[in-house]
Amino acid sequence: MPFGLSAGAVSSNDSTRAQPRKGERTRSAVIGAALEFASRVGIEGLTIGALAERMGMSKSGVIAHFGSRESLQLAVVERYAEEFIDEVLRPALEAPRGLPRLQDILERWLTRLAREIELGCLMISGATEYDDRPGPLHDAMVRVIDGWKGELRRAIEQAKEAGHFAADADADQVVFEIYGLMLMLHQDSRLMHSPAAAGHARAGLSRLIDAARRPASLATDTPFAGAAPATERRHPAVR
């Protein structure tokens, strides 16, 4: 999967690449159509027959480029990751290291997610589809999500190195909370149709960044773990 970019990857000269051949262009077009379709119906809803019909191709014509439905699905997951990087991560690498870069990444992610709320987010839906289904597609989704979390962690560590975040800021915890806010934004917007979801997400991200600036010794929030005996930590409705 194409995560783990360096700043040098941005400045590579694309004009030196050989022009794709006709077969490669057709394959790329099929993957693009398959990604658009899978974003709406899910990766499991993507079939050779349905895709061939949408593209005006024969089933054998589609199979000739991929060999199997699973190979097509895996190509779709990889294309999604490539497009996500091109839209969210790659441009943000032009921003100064540290908090400016992290904020640029988050802003671009929010912009993309706003569109995916309408069209469907493969990274979120795919994780749900394959969370308990071992196999190549499960492993592919794990690589995509783990790779993206790694990029977020890298940006947070760079913010610590630049002095924008406290030296003892827990990068893994910050990544967890960022991801949680993005998942909630998707659910609140797509399922609940809440017009306030985007504002809540932005407020949460702002609060999270402000908290990461402070040393842990100055934090005033009460940790959840140990806040009350286990027998007392229950929903008020539970008697």
N, C-alpha and C positions, 0 to 999 in steps of 0.2 A: 504494500500500500504506500502511496506517495506522501506520507507524512515525514517529518524530520528535515524540512528544508533549511538551508543556510542562507545568509544574506547574499552570498555569491550566486545562488540560484536565480535570483531576481534579475541580475544583470547579464544573464546568458543571452547570446545573440541568436534569436529564433530564426533569423533570415538565413543562417547557415544550414539549417535542417533541410534534408531532401524532401521534395514534394511527395506526398503520399500517392501511391498508385490507386487505380480505380477500385480494386478490390478492398483496399484499406479504407478508402473514402466511403464505400458502401457499408462496410462493417461499422465504421464510426457513426454513420447516419442511423443504422439499425440500433446501435447502443443508445444513441440520443433519443430516439423514439421510444425505446424500451424503458429508459429512465423516466421519461415524462409519464408513460403509462403506469409504471410501477409506483410512482409517487402518488398516484390516485387510487390504485387498487391494491397496493402492497406488492412485495417481491413475490410472494406465493401466488398472487393473482396473475402474475405475468406468465403467459403461455406462448409457445411458439405459434400456435394457430391464431390466437387473438392478435398477436403482433403482426403476423404475416398479413392478416386481413386489413389491419389498420394501415399498413404500408403498401398494400397492393402487390405483395410478393407471394410466392408460393412457399409452403412450409419447407420444402426441400431447399429453396433458395436461402432461407434464414438458417437452417441447420448447416448448410454448407460453410457458413462463416463461423459457427460456434461448436457444432458437433453434438450439443445436448442442451437441454433447457437449463441445467445447472450451470453450465459454462456461460450461458447468456446472462443468467442471474448474477454470477460472480463478476462478469464484465460490467454490469450495471452498477454494482456496489463500488467497484473501482472507479468508474466514471464519476459517480457521485462524489467520492472523496477528492478526485482531481478538481472538479468544479468548485467544491467547497474551499479547497486550498487557494485556487485562483481568485476567488471572490473575497474570501475572508482573511486568509493568512498572508498570502504573497504581497498584496499591496501594503499591508500593515508593517511589513518588514522595512519599509522605507521610513517609517517613523523612528524617532530616537529611541534607543533601548531604554527599558524601564517602564515607568507608568504610562508615558505617552503611547508607547507601542501597545501595551495591554489595553488601554482605553480604546485605541483604534481597532484592535481585534474585536473587542466586545461590541463596539458600535456597528461594525460591519456584520457581526454575527446577528445582532438584533435586526438589522436591515434585511438580511437574508431570511431570518426566521419569520419576519412579518409577511414575506411573500410565500414562504412554505406553509404558513398557517392556512392560506387559501388553497394552495396546490397540493399540500401534503409533504411531510418531511421524512425522507427515507431513513435518516439516521435514527429518528425516534421510532417510527413505525417498524423498521427492520429490527431494532433492539427488542421490541415487544414480540415480534413474530418468532424470533429465534432464541429468546432467552432460555428456553428449556428444550431446545431441539439440537442435539449435538450433530456436528457435521461441518462440511466446508463453509456453508453460508453463515452458520453460527460463528465459526472461527474468523471469517472475513469481517463480520460486524464487530466482533471483539477487537480486531486489529484497528479498524477505523476509529472506534470510540476511544480505545486506549491510546492510539496515536494522537488523537485530538487533545485528550487530557494531558498528554505529555507536552504538547505545544503550549498549552495554557500554563502548565507547571514551569516550563522554561521561561515564559514571559514574566511570571511572578518572581522566579529566582533572580532574573535580571533586574527587576524592580528593587529587590532587596540589595543586590550588589550596587545599584546606583544610589542607594540611600533613600529611595522613594517610599519603601516599606520598611517596617521595623525588622531588625536583623533576625529576630526570633519568630517572625510571622510564619505560620505553618502553611506551606504552599499546598500540600495535599488537602488541607481543610478548606482553603480558599477555592481550590478547584472544585471540590465537592459542593460548596455552597453556590458557586457560579452556575454549575451544571444544574443544580436543583432549581434555581431561579428560572433558567431557560426552559426546563421541562415544565414547570408550573405555568410559565407564560404560554407555552404551546397548549397545554390542557385547558387553562382558563379561557383562552381565546377561541380555540377550535371546538372544544366540547361545550363549554359554558357560555360562549359568546359574550364574554365580559368586556365591555369597552374600557374598563379601567386596568386591564391586565398589563398593557405595555407600561403604563405609569408606575404600577406596583413593581414591575421588574426593574425599571430604571432606578427607582428609589432604593430597592434592595441592593442593587449593584453599587450604588453610590455609598450606601451605609457600609457595605462589605469592604469597599476600598478604604473608606475612612478608618474602619476598625483595623485594617492591616497596617496602617501607618503608625499605630500606637504599639509600644512594647507590651508584651503579654502581662507584665507586672502592673501595668496601668489600666488593664481592662476592668470594667466594672460589671460586666455581664456575669450572672451566676451560671456556672456550668450545669448542663442538664444532668449529667451522670452524678449521682450522689446528692442531688438537690433535695431529695426526700427519700425516706426508706422505700424499698421496692414495694412493700405492701401498701404504701400510700400513693404511689404514682399510678393513678388510674383515672379514667374519664369520669367526670362528675356524675354522669348518668349511670355508671356502674356502681351498684350497691353491694 
